[in-house]
Amino acid sequence: MPFADVSLVTTADGSHTLQLLQTGEHYHSQFGALNESVYVFVKQGLELFERSNTLIKLLEVGFGTGLNTALAMAWAKLHQKELMYTGLEPYPVPPAVFASLNYGQLMEDPQAHPALQEDYERLLCGEKLSYGTALAGMVQCRLLEFESPETFDLVFYDAFSPTTQADMWDEASVAKIVSLLAPGGVLVTYCIRGYIRKAFLALGCQAEKLPGPPGKREMLRITKPLYV
């Protein structure tokens, strides 16, 4: 799905999201982009690693607006945790659109997202951004094309919905992401559809239904067993 025209939308908590004009799909929840990301990806994902004393390797499927990236960098800085972030994004948001996003005005750490905005074009060129105790980079490829010599402790699965991007939620994509998870690794996503949950279970993973963020009843957290 190549990048299409978007409109800037202000969500219920005052934070921005983008809407694809072609499909009507939003990058984040209209009930509150910032609130949703904090709840799904920080509280139900990163906070599991509060007692970790080792490098946290984080993979995000869908760099998008950089909101989740900024939240992860800010969390790592606040908690003094070493974090290596890799974001997959085959169709990056154009720099002019990225520069218009207002997360720096609303996040507890007001500098994390502006740091991404300042160095966004460098990220697009494959350079990495150092922020506090975090190192962040973007890879412009699709999930099934992504190869990594290492596995990841945590995955933010933030692809567009199955309605818009069905291939991102099929058995091949589920198998790929499980292969990229380290033993004991965790994946968090807003999507709770039954067939997706069953695909993870079929590969031996634990699948938890958790209460969802505002406007959504449930979310999903996957844990890969230590021994497969």
Order of alpha helices (4+ residues) and beta strands (2+ residues): beta-beta-alpha-beta-alpha-beta-alpha-alpha-alpha-beta-beta-beta-alpha-beta-alpha-beta-beta
